[in-house]
């Protein structure tokens, strides 16, 4: 049984998992949907009540019926490297590839349907609340007066995008920024704006959950750090990520969140306040973990490889409309 990894050509995080899988002897096929059609080819038959499909990539022909799992890591847009790319060819290629893969019994990390839903930031906040994770007071609005009223109740705010990265090529990360005192908020009327109470944090937390396994890492914020530097991705820091134990309530909430989202993997960001409370900020269903593993020494790539390689039975881990439990985990 083969593990299929869908990702772009240059993906160091995927390289780490491939190395782990190679060490166990589990067959792996890695491909980028951007190469379909061309270096990647497919074929599928729906005949006599059954489905039989094949994928070709890197000179290897793989039966879709022989796939044990599919890791949707950071795949390119289908057909973007075709000889004559077009929106029509992209749609046709995406429908063919993901439609056929949905026709298999392979487990997903993460299922495309669940992943698409999980990207919605407002829904993330709601699910985090429902899962018992602390969420800073948040407002998403196009009403300037609602923003002014919210700022009156919570004077220290940050603003962040509702959708995440700016949709340019390549995508550009938009930093979370502190809202200046006296902001009028009139511009809120021109687009949905996400305002959130700033957590005066003493540390950033990156928690990676693989199936039921939790890897939490902590990066301390310097006491003299600029309070306007609120986004850990852009704030200058010499601190490293160190492995820590997640509070039991957070661990329980994270596992509940993944079950509710139908995900097998999630990279969670928390802000730790002066009292030690971990405040939920977001969950990236395909978030990076390589930088955390390198600095903290946590075996996250091995955990992902174990999940992808393990046999499954109906049970607890989500695979779209079907759930699975992993033997030995």
C-alpha atoms as one frame of an Amber mdcrd trajectory, in Angstrom:
protein
   0.000   0.000   0.000   1.317   3.386  -1.081   1.329   6.840   0.535   0.496
   9.651  -1.894   1.819  13.131  -1.116   0.363  16.089  -3.004   2.667  19.083
  -2.712   4.760  21.567  -4.636   8.219  20.751  -5.928  10.153  22.644  -3.257
   8.715  21.672   0.111  11.284  20.988   2.817   8.589  19.951   5.288   7.389
  17.238   2.909  11.017  16.173   2.387  11.282  15.468   6.116   8.254  13.174
   6.058   9.389  11.395   2.883  12.711  10.637   4.588  10.857   9.121   7.559
   8.670   6.990   5.283  11.653   5.835   3.241  13.269   4.685   6.467  10.331
   2.381   7.171  10.151   0.958   3.642   6.639   2.299   3.003   6.183   3.102
  -0.718   5.715   6.819  -1.376   4.618   8.706  -4.479   4.970  12.473  -4.453
   3.447  14.656  -7.128   2.310  18.211  -7.803  -1.143  18.618  -9.391   0.350
  21.587 -11.264   2.070  18.967 -13.475  -1.241  17.411 -14.566  -1.495  16.926
 -17.536   2.116  16.356 -18.522   4.618  14.743 -16.136   1.608  13.588 -14.106
  -1.025  11.458 -15.832  -4.148   9.660 -14.650  -6.821   7.258 -15.788  -9.924
   5.893 -14.111 -12.701   3.469 -15.070 -16.147   3.176 -13.523 -17.297  -0.172
 -14.890 -19.552  -2.967 -13.617 -20.196  -1.228 -10.323 -16.553  -0.655  -9.485
 -13.798   1.924  -9.824 -10.257   1.264 -11.047  -7.833   4.158 -11.352  -4.133
   4.757 -11.925  -1.696   7.623 -11.474   1.629   8.072 -13.233   4.317  10.357
 -11.823   8.093  10.313 -11.897   8.122   7.225 -14.071   5.992   5.238 -11.609
   2.516   3.838 -12.225   0.405   3.520  -9.083  -3.002   1.934  -8.641  -5.396
   4.244  -6.820  -6.868   1.159  -5.207  -3.471   0.606  -3.614  -3.339   3.958
  -1.847  -3.375   3.707   1.943  -3.350   7.474   2.574  -3.197  10.859   0.844
  -1.359  13.802   2.394  -2.609  17.061   0.904   0.384  19.125   1.920   0.817
  22.222  -0.301  -0.272  21.169  -3.783  -0.033  23.469  -6.764  -3.107  24.468
  -8.741  -3.884  21.708 -11.275  -2.653  22.248 -14.838  -0.805  25.502 -14.168
   2.347  24.081 -15.771   0.522  22.612 -18.767   1.737  23.484 -22.264  -1.383
  25.604 -22.796  -2.830  26.432 -19.355  -6.348  27.764 -18.996  -9.038  28.120
 -16.345 -10.995  25.399 -18.133  -8.074  22.951 -18.071  -7.448  23.720 -14.413
 -11.073  22.970 -13.551 -11.117  19.784 -15.626  -7.837  18.520 -14.170  -8.834
  19.304 -10.589 -12.191  17.598 -10.999 -10.522  14.517 -12.466  -7.726  14.168
  -9.903  -9.558  14.954  -6.690 -12.754  13.290  -7.878 -10.913  10.033  -8.533
  -9.017  10.196  -5.260 -12.325  10.674  -3.470 -13.420   7.412  -5.105 -10.737
   5.446  -3.224 -10.682   4.110   0.332  -7.524   6.056   1.176  -7.382   8.086
   4.382  -6.770  11.813   4.048  -4.555  14.277   5.857  -6.584  16.394   5.374
  -9.694  15.667   3.324 -10.179  18.490   0.767 -13.755  19.159   1.856 -12.798
  19.434   5.526  -9.711  21.483   4.669 -11.706  23.981   2.622 -14.142  24.560
   5.468 -11.343  24.729   8.048  -9.739  27.708   6.320 -12.642  30.011   7.273
 -11.385  32.140  10.180 -14.870  33.011  11.580 -15.754  29.333  11.682 -12.432
  28.564  13.382 -13.263  31.000  16.163 -16.700  29.468  16.626 -15.329  25.924
  16.681 -12.600  26.903  19.151 -15.209  28.378  21.482 -17.354  25.258  21.132
 -14.301  23.105  21.888 -13.593  24.951  25.134 -10.528  26.866  23.942 -10.207
  30.475  25.205 -10.709  32.970  22.352  -9.883  36.696  22.688 -12.865  39.018
  22.174 -13.223  39.358  18.395 -15.332  41.422  15.992 -15.667  40.952  12.223
 -17.636  43.791  10.696 -18.268  46.248   7.887 -20.126  48.635  10.241 -17.811
  51.498  11.322 -19.953  52.237  14.370 -19.775  48.608  15.480 -15.977  48.847
  15.278 -16.000  52.089  17.300 -18.242  50.543  19.960 -16.023  47.452  20.129
 -12.923  49.624  20.521 -14.690  51.448  23.345 -15.133  48.164  25.210 -11.700
  46.766  24.283  -9.346  49.739  23.785  -6.240  47.643  23.035  -6.893  45.914
  19.686  -5.127  44.234  16.806  -6.371  43.984  13.227  -5.769  40.974  11.018
  -7.073  39.673   7.675 -10.170  37.504   7.716  -8.842  35.268   4.955  -5.125
  34.944   5.725  -2.576  35.413   2.956  -3.110  37.971   0.214  -4.059  36.110
  -3.013  -1.162  37.203  -5.170   1.454  34.944  -6.768   3.289  33.941  -4.715
   0.853  34.518  -1.803   1.936  37.309   0.540   1.504  36.988   4.290  -0.373
  39.933   5.809   0.871  40.631   9.343  -1.333  41.139  12.356  -1.001  44.786
  13.398  -1.812  46.785  16.497  -4.625  49.334  16.096  -3.458  52.870  16.776
  -5.271  54.847  19.509  -7.932  57.156  18.147  -8.508  55.192  14.944 -11.755
  56.327  13.326 -12.673  52.985  11.640 -14.505  54.701   8.744 -12.582  52.480
   6.280 -14.233  49.395   7.793 -17.193  50.055   5.479 -15.065  49.142   2.454
 -14.298  45.563   3.450 -14.783  43.033   6.278 -12.378  43.828   9.103 -11.323
  41.497  11.908 -10.586  43.256  15.194  -9.392  41.299  18.216  -8.444  42.159
  21.780  -4.661  42.173  21.992  -3.270  39.539  24.323  -0.333  40.999  26.264
   1.663  37.839  25.748   4.720  36.527  27.491   5.162  33.729  24.946   3.969
  32.417  21.603   2.770  28.826  21.411   2.781  26.625  18.311   0.894  23.405
  18.942   0.972  20.735  16.245  -1.602  17.962  16.471  -1.126  14.822  14.366
  -4.057  12.481  14.839  -4.263  12.341  18.628  -0.596  13.189  19.212   0.186
  16.688  20.468   3.469  18.557  20.140   3.495  21.941  21.849   6.372  24.399
  21.570   6.901  27.715  23.332   8.816  30.807  22.207   9.334  33.375  24.946
   8.696  37.054  24.303  11.443  39.301  25.656  10.313  41.546  28.555  11.514
  44.609  26.635   9.895  43.600  23.336   8.048  46.304  21.418   4.313  45.838
  22.230   3.514  46.878  18.656   5.367  43.793  17.362   2.421  41.454  17.803
   2.980  38.970  14.949   5.540  36.274  15.806   6.236  35.720  12.097   7.617
  39.239  11.720   8.799  40.229  15.206  12.601  40.252  15.644  13.645  37.688
  18.243  16.644  35.570  19.235  14.474  33.189  21.242  14.090  29.584  20.092
  11.109  27.253  20.190  11.260  24.836  23.134   9.103  21.772  23.708   6.531
  22.128  26.497   3.583  20.160  27.806   0.187  21.465  26.793  -2.250  22.075
  29.664  -4.725  19.212  29.850  -7.650  21.514  29.105  -5.928  22.797  25.957
  -5.021  19.287  24.816  -8.619  18.195  25.285  -9.888  21.271  23.441  -7.490
  20.784  20.522  -8.523  17.169  20.044 -12.181  18.204  20.210 -11.480  20.930
  17.631  -9.926  18.465  15.172 -12.801  16.039  15.600 -15.295  18.835  15.000
 -13.366  20.054  11.959 -12.924  16.570  10.520  -9.148  17.047  10.398  -6.295
  14.637  11.037  -3.704  17.423  11.292  -3.687  20.998  12.554  -1.070  23.611
  13.445  -2.485  25.802  16.221  -1.242  29.236  17.260  -1.825  30.423  20.832
  -0.730  33.480  22.805   0.278  32.853  26.423  -0.606  35.732  28.752   1.013
  36.787  32.019  -1.181  34.376  33.995  -0.217  31.421  31.807  -3.514  31.252
  29.896  -3.215  29.977  26.311  -5.462  32.038  24.020  -6.499  30.488  20.703
  -5.558  32.593  17.671  -5.992  30.249  14.711  -5.538  26.747  13.333  -3.774
  26.229  10.016  -4.878  22.891   8.585  -1.705  22.656   6.460   0.652  24.686
   8.634   4.418  24.320   8.649   6.113  22.305  11.368   9.669  21.944  10.083
  10.993  25.062  11.847   9.494  23.923  15.153  10.955  20.434  14.817  14.422
  21.771  14.028  14.498  24.070  17.069  12.542  21.993  19.599  13.678  18.503
  18.616  10.106  17.214  18.554   9.578  14.242  16.192   6.667  15.762  14.278
   7.717  14.469  10.851   7.921  10.948  12.273   4.425  11.322  13.734   3.048
  12.425  10.354   4.819   9.500   8.669   3.420   7.079  11.266  -0.113   8.358
  10.636   0.234   8.097   6.872   1.773   4.625   7.009  -0.460   3.039   9.640
  -3.233   0.584   8.753  -6.703   1.822   9.604 -10.061   0.552  10.729 -13.402
   2.376  11.099 -13.166   4.501  14.237 -12.113   7.941  15.348 -10.031   9.875
  12.820 -11.815  11.766  10.102 -11.701  10.892   6.427 -14.412  13.095   4.969
 -17.762  11.399   5.581 -16.027   8.363   7.035 -14.048   8.126  10.292 -11.050
   5.957  11.075  -8.914   4.860  13.964  -5.209   4.212  13.493  -3.924   0.852
  14.677  -1.359   1.227  17.418  -2.114   4.905  18.187
